[in-house]
Amino acid sequence: MSDQTKDWLSKWSPLLFAIATNISVVAYGYGKMAQKIEPLEEHATLHTTEKAISLFVTRSEFAMSNIARDRELADIKATVKEMKDEVNRKLDKLLEVKHK
Protein backbone atom coordinates (compact mmCIF):
# COMPACT_ATOMS: atom_id res chain seq x y z
CA MET A 1 0.00 0.00 0.00
CA SER A 2 1.34 3.40 -0.88
CA ASP A 3 1.88 6.19 1.59
CA GLN A 4 -0.80 8.25 -0.11
CA THR A 5 -3.39 5.46 0.32
CA LYS A 6 -2.40 4.96 3.95
CA ASP A 7 -2.71 8.70 4.57
CA TRP A 8 -6.13 8.80 2.93
CA LEU A 9 -7.32 5.80 4.95
CA SER A 10 -6.07 7.25 8.20
CA LYS A 11 -7.94 10.51 7.53
CA TRP A 12 -11.22 9.15 6.19
CA SER A 13 -11.68 5.72 7.77
CA PRO A 14 -12.94 7.09 11.14
CA LEU A 15 -15.48 9.23 9.31
CA LEU A 16 -16.59 6.34 7.07
CA PHE A 17 -16.82 4.05 10.09
CA ALA A 18 -18.89 6.63 12.00
CA ILE A 19 -21.23 7.11 9.03
CA ALA A 20 -21.67 3.35 8.58
CA THR A 21 -22.28 2.91 12.30
CA ASN A 22 -24.85 5.71 12.38
CA ILE A 23 -26.66 4.28 9.34
CA SER A 24 -26.83 0.86 10.96
CA VAL A 25 -28.05 2.33 14.29
CA VAL A 26 -30.74 4.36 12.49
CA ALA A 27 -31.81 1.32 10.44
CA TYR A 28 -32.00 -0.81 13.59
CA GLY A 29 -33.96 1.86 15.43
CA TYR A 30 -36.32 2.33 12.48
CA GLY A 31 -36.93 -1.42 12.43
CA LYS A 32 -37.75 -1.41 16.14
CA MET A 33 -40.01 1.63 15.70
CA ALA A 34 -41.79 -0.01 12.75
CA GLN A 35 -42.39 -3.10 14.87
CA LYS A 36 -44.02 -0.94 17.53
CA ILE A 37 -45.98 1.41 15.27
CA GLU A 38 -47.46 -1.11 12.80
CA PRO A 39 -49.51 -2.98 15.44
CA LEU A 40 -50.70 0.35 16.86
CA GLU A 41 -51.78 1.55 13.43
CA GLU A 42 -53.52 -1.75 12.74
CA HIS A 43 -55.29 -1.53 16.09
CA ALA A 44 -56.35 2.04 15.37
CA THR A 45 -57.82 1.10 11.99
CA LEU A 46 -59.53 -2.08 13.20
CA HIS A 47 -60.93 -0.85 16.49
CA THR A 48 -62.59 2.41 15.58
CA THR A 49 -65.57 3.89 17.38
CA GLU A 50 -67.81 3.30 14.37
CA LYS A 51 -66.99 -0.40 14.32
CA ALA A 52 -67.49 -0.65 18.07
CA ILE A 53 -70.91 1.01 17.77
CA SER A 54 -71.94 -1.45 15.07
CA LEU A 55 -70.65 -4.39 17.14
CA PHE A 56 -71.85 -3.48 20.62
CA VAL A 57 -75.31 -2.47 21.75
CA THR A 58 -76.27 0.49 23.86
CA ARG A 59 -77.31 0.14 27.48
CA SER A 60 -80.98 0.69 26.68
CA GLU A 61 -80.91 -1.97 23.93
CA PHE A 62 -79.23 -4.37 26.36
CA ALA A 63 -81.84 -3.67 29.01
CA MET A 64 -84.65 -4.16 26.49
CA SER A 65 -83.21 -7.47 25.33
CA ASN A 66 -82.94 -8.60 28.96
CA ILE A 67 -86.57 -7.67 29.59
CA ALA A 68 -87.67 -9.52 26.45
CA ARG A 69 -85.61 -12.56 27.47
CA ASP A 70 -87.12 -12.50 30.96
CA ARG A 71 -90.63 -12.37 29.47
CA GLU A 72 -89.88 -15.29 27.17
CA LEU A 73 -88.45 -17.29 30.06
CA ALA A 74 -91.54 -16.57 32.15
CA ASP A 75 -93.75 -17.73 29.26
CA ILE A 76 -91.70 -20.90 28.86
CA LYS A 77 -91.86 -21.59 32.60
CA ALA A 78 -95.64 -21.13 32.58
CA THR A 79 -96.00 -23.47 29.61
CA VAL A 80 -93.79 -26.09 31.25
CA LYS A 81 -95.77 -25.82 34.48
CA GLU A 82 -99.06 -26.25 32.59
CA MET A 83 -97.67 -29.29 30.78
CA LYS A 84 -96.42 -30.74 34.07
CA ASP A 85 -99.81 -30.24 35.66
CA GLU A 86 -101.51 -31.89 32.68
CA VAL A 87 -99.13 -34.85 32.78
CA ASN A 88 -99.73 -35.21 36.52
CA ARG A 89 -103.50 -35.19 35.97
CA LYS A 90 -103.22 -37.87 33.29
CA LEU A 91 -100.98 -39.99 35.53
CA ASP A 92 -103.48 -39.62 38.39
CA LYS A 93 -106.28 -40.77 36.08
CA LEU A 94 -104.20 -43.76 34.98
CA LEU A 95 -103.49 -44.69 38.58
CA GLU A 96 -107.17 -44.39 39.50
CA VAL A 97 -108.21 -46.55 36.58
CA LYS A 98 -105.60 -49.14 37.44
CA HIS A 99 -106.65 -49.32 41.10
CA LYS A 100 -110.34 -49.76 40.29
C-alpha positions in Angstrom: 0.0 0.0 0.0 1.3 3.4 -0.9 1.9 6.2 1.6 -0.8 8.3 -0.1 -3.4 5.5 0.3 -2.4 5.0 4.0 -2.7 8.7 4.6 -6.1 8.8 2.9 -7.3 5.8 5.0 -6.1 7.3 8.2 -7.9 10.5 7.5 -11.2 9.1 6.2 -11.7 5.7 7.8 -12.9 7.1 11.1 -15.5 9.2 9.3 -16.6 6.3 7.1 -16.8 4.1 10.1 -18.9 6.6 12.0 -21.2 7.1 9.0 -21.7 3.4 8.6 -22.3 2.9 12.3 -24.9 5.7 12.4 -26.7 4.3 9.3 -26.8 0.9 11.0 -28.1 2.3 14.3 -30.7 4.4 12.5 -31.8 1.3 10.4 -32.0 -0.8 13.6 -34.0 1.9 15.4 -36.3 2.3 12.5 -36.9 -1.4 12.4 -37.8 -1.4 16.1 -40.0 1.6 15.7 -41.8 0.0 12.7 -42.4 -3.1 14.9 -44.0 -0.9 17.5 -46.0 1.4 15.3 -47.5 -1.1 12.8 -49.5 -3.0 15.4 -50.7 0.3 16.9 -51.8 1.6 13.4 -53.5 -1.8 12.7 -55.3 -1.5 16.1 -56.3 2.0 15.4 -57.8 1.1 12.0 -59.5 -2.1 13.2 -60.9 -0.9 16.5 -62.6 2.4 15.6 -65.6 3.9 17.4 -67.8 3.3 14.4 -67.0 -0.4 14.3 -67.5 -0.6 18.1 -70.9 1.0 17.8 -71.9 -1.5 15.1 -70.7 -4.4 17.1 -71.9 -3.5 20.6 -75.3 -2.5 21.8 -76.3 0.5 23.9 -77.3 0.1 27.5 -81.0 0.7 26.7 -80.9 -2.0 23.9 -79.2 -4.4 26.4 -81.8 -3.7 29.0 -84.7 -4.2 26.5 -83.2 -7.5 25.3 -82.9 -8.6 29.0 -86.6 -7.7 29.6 -87.7 -9.5 26.5 -85.6 -12.6 27.5 -87.1 -12.5 31.0 -90.6 -12.4 29.5 -89.9 -15.3 27.2 -88.5 -17.3 30.1 -91.5 -16.6 32.1 -93.8 -17.7 29.3 -91.7 -20.9 28.9 -91.9 -21.6 32.6 -95.6 -21.1 32.6 -96.0 -23.5 29.6 -93.8 -26.1 31.2 -95.8 -25.8 34.5 -99.1 -26.3 32.6 -97.7 -29.3 30.8 -96.4 -30.7 34.1 -99.8 -30.2 35.7 -101.5 -31.9 32.7 -99.1 -34.9 32.8 -99.7 -35.2 36.5 -103.5 -35.2 36.0 -103.2 -37.9 33.3 -101.0 -40.0 35.5 -103.5 -39.6 38.4 -106.3 -40.8 36.1 -104.2 -43.8 35.0 -103.5 -44.7 38.6 -107.2 -44.4 39.5 -108.2 -46.5 36.6 -105.6 -49.1 37.4 -106.6 -49.3 41.1 -110.3 -49.8 40.3 
